[in-house]
Amino acid sequence: MKKMQIFTVNHYLTNGSISGKRFINVHSSCKAFGETGLLRVAKSILQYGLAVAFLLLAALPAASQQAANPLTPELLAKYAKTKFKPTEEKIAIASKEKICLTQAIYHEARGEPEDGQWAVAQVILNRVQHPKYPNSICGVVFQNAHRLHSCQFSFACDGKSDNGGKGNRIVRESWVRAGLIANTAFKRFQQRDHLDTLPVTALYYHAARVSPNWATAYQPVKKIGAHIFYTPL
């Protein structure tokens, strides 16, 4: 529709069917559509012909909408109250969330089968939706990270760098694989498409080689690779 409007204007200006001065007057009229749009269209049909009237009709919805929805201080305050975030900020947050998830998959399960890596990602995303845990991926992954060797995921509080992928080909490939899983898991999470490796209630896991006391208070649901996963009783 937009291309047709541009063609019509150029056509009439070029061929002299409507003078530049008249077109400016018509354009000015478009700005006042909020009050008497239809009346101006009818008048334009008589003065300038159907082509210009079509242009005015095309401008009517946008002008009316702008008049009906002004960006007032009250509307801005409402956005702020509902934690409105600009697109740039949303992109930055999403990028950070995916990095946190990649780090967790890499450090916690890079030597595990692919199902085991998906399962670790699912435990983290399950926690994000649980009221007992922080409501962000980075918040869950780095919960209590300030307490040395006393956090939720051991890599987050061992005093070492959390970045991965630096080393031989196997290490680099492990980092890339963790990133691919994290990106897909995050996208599905945003779409409310739950991963199905584990139940949505699975919130815990530990290495099968150990038997922590806390595990007796939970229900084991699956063993994948070197990890056992649990849900609350």
N, C-alpha and C positions, 0 to 999 in steps of 0.2 A: 504493500500500500504506500509505503514511504517513497519508493522509487517512482511510482506513478505520480505522486504529488509533485516531486521535483521536476519531472518531465513536463507536467502541465504548466507549471510556473515558467520554466524556460521557454516552452512553446509559445505561450501568450506574450511574454516579454519580447521574444525574438521576432515574432510575426506581427507585432503591433496591435494585437487584438485588445490589449490592455496596456495602458501607459505605465511607466515606472512610477509616476506620481500616484496614480490610482492604486497600484499594487501596494505602495507604502501605506496609503490610507486603509486598504483592506487589512494589511498586516497589523496595523494599529488597532483595528476593530477586533481582531482575534483576541487581544489582551483583555478586552472587556466582556468576554463571553459569559462570565459568571452570572451576570444579571439578565441580559437580554439576548442570549445567543441565538435562539430560534428566530426572533424577530429580525435580527441582523442578517441571518441567512436568507430570509424571505425578501428583504430589501435588496440584498446583493443580487438575487436572481433577476430582479427587475433592472438593476443598474448595470450589472457586469456580465450576466449570463450564468449558465449552470456550472461552468468549469470553476469559477471563483467560489461559487456557493459550496461546491464539493470541498474545496480547500478549507473553508470556514467550518464546515461540518467535521472535518478531520481534526481541527484544532479544538473543537468543543469539549470532548471528553477530558482531554488533558487539562484544559483550563478550569473546567468545573471541578475536577478532582483536586487541583492545586488549591482552589478556593475553599473546598470542603475540608481539606486536611492541611492547614498551615502548620509549620514547625514552630510551635509555641514553646515558651519556657516550661509550661506545665507538661507538655509532651516529652520534652527533654528530661525533665525530672522523673517522669514515669519510666523512661528508658534506664536512667541511672538506678532507680529503685529496684528494677527487675534484673540488675546486673547485666545490662546490655553491653556487648563487646563488639567493637569494630571488626570488620573482616580480617584486617591485618593481625590483630591481636589473637583472633581465633586460630588463624593459620600457625602463628608462633606457638600457641599452647598445644595444638595438635602435634606439631613437629616435636616438641619437647616430650609429650606423652609417649610418642612412638619410640623415641630414643630410650626412655626409661624402660619400656617394655622390651626393647631389643637387648639392653644391658642385662636385664633379669634372665631372659631366655638364654643368652650366651653364657653367663657366669653360672647359672643354676643347672643348665641342661644341655650344654653344647655337645657333650659326649653321649647323649641319650638318643634313642630312635626318634624319628620325627613325631610320632604320637606322644612321646614323652615331653617334647618341647612344646607341643600344642597344649598339653595338660598343664604345664607350668604357667603358660600364658592364661589359660582359663581360670586357674586358681586366683591369679592376680585380678582378672576382670570380675570374677565372682565377688571378690572382696570389695572392689570399688562400689558394687551395688548393695553391699551389706552395711547396715547402720553401725556396726561395731568398728568399722574401718574407715580410713579417709576416703573421700569421694572423688579421688583422682588417681590415675595410674602411678604417677610419680610419688604421690603421697603414700600409697600402699607400698610401693617398692622400697622407699627410703624411710619408712616409719621407724622411729627411734634410731636412725642412722648415727646420731650424735653419741650414742652409747657404744663404746668399743666392744665388739664381740657379744653384744646384747640386743641386736636388732632382729627384724623379722626374716631377712634374707642375708646370710652371712657375708656375702661379697660387699654389701652396702656399708658394713662397719668394720672391715678388716684392715683399714688404713692404707689399702692399695688403690691404684687408679681403677675407676669403673669402666673406662673405655676399653674396647677390645679390638680384635682384628689386626694386631701388630705382631708379625712373626712370619712363620713359614706359610706355605700355601694352604695347608690344612686349617691353620688358625684363621687365616683370612677368609677361607670358604665358610668356616663355622660362623663367623661374624655376619657375612652376607646372608647365610641361611636364616640366622636368627632375625635379621632385619626384615627379610621377606615374610616370615611367619608373623612378626610383630605388626607389619603394615596391614596384612590381610586380617589379622585378628582385630586390630583397631577399627578397620573399616566395618567389619561385621558388627562390632560392638556399637558403633555409632548408629548402625541401621537396626539395632535391637535384634540382630540375628545371632542367637546364642550359639557358642561353640558346643559341639556334642561329644567331645572326647570324654568328658566327665559330667556328672549331674551339676546343675546350677548351684547346688548347696555345698559342693566340695570347696573347702576353704583351707585345707592343710595338707602337707605332705612332708615326708622325711626320707632320707636315704635308707634303703633296705638293710644296709650293713649295721645300723644302730637301732636301739630300742629305747627311745626316750620315754620318760614317765608320763608325759602329757598325752601320749598317744592312746593310753588306756581309757581316756575319757571320750574318745571319738570312735566313729564307726568306719572301718576300712572299706573302701568301695572298689578300688582297683590298684593293681600293681602294674606299672609300666616301666620297663627297663630296670633301672636301679632305684626307683622311687615308689613309695606306697602313698596313696592318696586317701584322704579321710573327709567325712562329713560329720557335723554335730550329731549326737545321739538323739 
